[in-house]
């Protein structure tokens, strides 16, 4: 029994086959780095903490897909792919440039769709109309980096937008046939445990189909590293995070697909928390925690009418 709605299972049920992700770097920057909003970016951001080594902007999108497909085919026998535009802000360019990049990715016959990571303040009706057109033929998922629903936390991490910007982006996106996802980070020192857990109910009230949950990680070469060294704050212990995640999943709508449940920055740049477990071990321990508690996604969820 799987006690939460996983992305892999959702895609198999939707398409009738397993879909594997190929990450690409299309050479985007970010308005929080190029001087539009700021130059230092979010205080936790080091793209090396989540970008695969084969993902490099020195190659074309098509070549990155070909290289990635060879690797995934060899390892998993994969035949169908979702191209994930991952590093930085992947809608931060004129719409004609975006469409050319997206169509380059979709031209590969084995690609069934796109996942596009971006900021909620980097979309507009014109860009979404273009994605709406692509969504008539392909699976199109736009993933908005929310990180927190609390403006105090967004200010702490130097995010460059408030929660209302996220709500505005969700409103612009809905009804277009585009799947919508959100990324959140748990463990900011600006929030209590209950405040972070309360995000489950809030997110469940929004037109969001997919969610990624990360624990806060302190990685090298970021402003957060300096803050952590000057004024150390508590990060999640391993069992503490497993228990938090179980509590969060219980409160989350059972309709939301969980794409990711934790972050795994490379050991050579990770400062905290140091768990000493690999991805497979963490997944196993999440399953064991849910089994031990005999709990599941949505167990404590109560749908509520929300007026905005």
N, C-alpha and C positions, 0 to 999 in steps of 0.2 A: 504494500500500500504506500503510495506516495502522498505525503501529508500536505503538500502545497502544489500549486499549479506551476509547473516548471516550463521554461521556454522550449526546451527540446521536445517535451511531450506535446506541447501545444502545436509546434510546427509539424510534427509527424501526423497529428490528428487532422490538421488543416490541409496538408498537401499529400498525405499518404506515403511520404518518404522522409528520411532524415535529412535535415538541412544543416550545413556547416558554415560557420562564419569565416570570411577572409577579411582581415584588417588592411586598410590602405591609408596612406598619408598623402593627401592631395596638395600639401604645401600651404595650407591655410595658416593664418595667424589668428589673433584674437583682439577684439576692441579694448580689452583690458591689458594689452601688451603693446599695441602699436601707437599708443598715445591718445587714442580717441577717448577712452575712459581712464586709462592709466598705463603704466609701463612695467609694473612689477607682477601683474597678474594676481590671481587668487593666492593667498599665503601658503597653501598646501601644494601648489601645482608644480610638479616636475613630470613632464610627459614621459620621461624614461621609466616612471614607476608603473606604467601600464601599456606602453607601446611595444609590441613584439619586435624583435630584431630584424625580421624580414620586411618590416613596414617602414619604407624609406621614401621621402619625396624626391630623391635623385632619379628614381625610375618613374615612368608613366604609370597612370592608374591601370592601364591594360597589362603592362608588364608585371606590376605588383600582383595583380590578380592571377596571372599565369604562374608566377613563382609560388604564390600561396597555394594555388590549386594543386600543384605538383606535390607540395609537402603534405597537404591534408589528404589527398588521394592516396599517397603512399602509406600514410599512417593509419587512416581510417577506412580506406576504400570509398571515399566520398565521391558523389556524382552531382550533387546539387548544392549551390552556394548562395549565401547572403553576403553581400559586400558591405562592410562596416567602415564608413568614413569616420575615423576616430579622433586623431589628435587635434586639439584646439577647436576652432569654431567653424564647422563645415557648411554653414550657410552664409559665411561672411565674405561675400563677393557679389558682383553684379549677376543678375539672374541668368543672362546669356552664358556667362562663364560656368555657373553652377550647372545649368542644363547640359552643357557640353561634357562636363566631367561625369555627371550622373549617367548620361547616355553612353559614354565610353565604357563605363562599368557594366551597364545592362546589355551591351552588344555581345558579351560573352554568352554563348548559348546555355551554359550550365548555371548561369546566375538567374535566380528567380526573383530577386528584389534587392532593396537597399535598406540599411540602417544608417541614419545620419545623426551624428552627435553634434549638438549645437547649444547655444545660449538662447533663452527666451527673448532677449532683446535684439536678436540678430535675424528675425524673420519679419516678413511683411506680407500683405495680401498678394503681391505680384509673385513672390517666391513660392508661397503656398499654392497659388493657382497653378504654377508650373508643376509642383509636386502632385497636385490633384490630377493633372493630366497623366503623369506617369503612373499614378495609382490605379488608373483604369485598366492597365495591362500587367502591372507588377505589384508585388508586396512592398509597400513603402512605409517605413517606420521612422518617425522623427523623434529623437531622444533629447529631451530638454534637461539641461543641468540645473536642477532646482537647488539641491544641497540642503536647504532648510526652508521651512515655512515662516521662520522667525526673522524679522528684519534685524534684530540685534545680532544674530549669528551671521547674517549676510554682510553686515557692516564689519564684524570682527574679521571675517575671512577676506575682506576687500573685494567682494563679489562684483560690485559695480552696478547692481540692479536690486530692486526690492521684490518682495513676494508678489506684489500687484503685477509686475512685469510678467511673471510666470502665468498668472491668471489670465492676463490679456492674451498671451501667446496661445494658451489652451483654447480660449474662446475663438481666436482667429482660425485655429486648426480644425476644430470639430466640424463634423458634417461634410467633410471633403473626401472621405474615403481613405484618408491617411491615418495609419495607426499612430498612436501617441504614447510616448514613454516618458518617464521621469527618473532622474538620478538623485538620491539623497545620501547624506553622510551622517552617520550616527556617532556621537561622542564628542561634540564640540563642548569646550569648557564653559560656553555661554548658556548651556541648556541643562536642565535637570533631566533625569531619566524619564520622569513622567511627561515632561514637555516633548521629549523626543518620541516617546511612545504615542503621544497624541497625534503625531503626524500620520499615523496609520488611518485613523478615522477621517482626518482632513483629506488625505489623498484619495481615500475610498469614495469621497463625496464628489470627486471631480471626474470629468470624462477622460480618464486615463486607462489605457489597456495594459501597459507594461511598466515594470518598476525594477530598478537596480538599487540595492542597498549596500553601502560600503561602511565599514568602520573607519573612523578617522585614523590615518597613518601619518606619522611624522617622517618625512624623507629628507635626504640630504639636498643641499643647494636650493633651499626654499626659505622664505621669510619665517615660516612656521618653525623651522629648525632653530632659528635664532631666538624666537619667543620661548620655545621649549627649553632651551639651554639657560636663558636668563630667568625665566619664571616657570619651572616645571609644573605641568598639570597632569592629572591622572588620565591614562588611556585605558581602553578596555582590557581587562584580563581575559584569558581564553574562555574559561567556563562562564565568566560574567557575560561575555558577548553571546555565547550560545544561549544562555537564559534570556538575555535581552531579545535576541532574535526570535525565540519561541514566543515570547510575550507579544512582540510586534506582529508576527504572522497571525497569531490568534485574532488580533484586532483588525486585520486587513480584509477587505472584501475578497471573497473567494473567486470573484470574476477576474481579478487582476493577475496577469502572468508575471511571475518573478524570473527575471533574466539573470540576476546575480544577487548573492547573499553576503558576500564579503569581498575584500580587496586583498591582493597578494603582490605587494611591491617586491622587486628583487632584493635579495638579502644584502647585496653590497651597497644599497642606498637606504635601506630601511633602518630607522633609528628606534621607533616605537609604534605599536607594541610588538614585542618579540615573542611569538608564540611557539616557534620551533615545529610547526606542522606544515605539511604540503597541502596542496589543494584537495587531493583525494582524501586525506585524513580529515580535513575540516568538513568536507561533505558528509563523510561517514558519521562524524560526531554530531552534526546537525540532525541527521536522520535519527541517531540514537537518542538525542535529547527529546525530539518530538515523540518518538515511540515511548520513551520512559514516562513522559507526561501524558501520553495518550491524547495528544492534542493535534490540531490541524489548522490550516488556513481558514480564517473566518469563524472559528469556534465561538469567539466572543464578539463577533461583528454584528452590529445592528444598523441596518440601513436607515438613514435619516434624510428627511427632506431638507434641502438647503436653499435658502433664498439669498441671492447675491445681487 
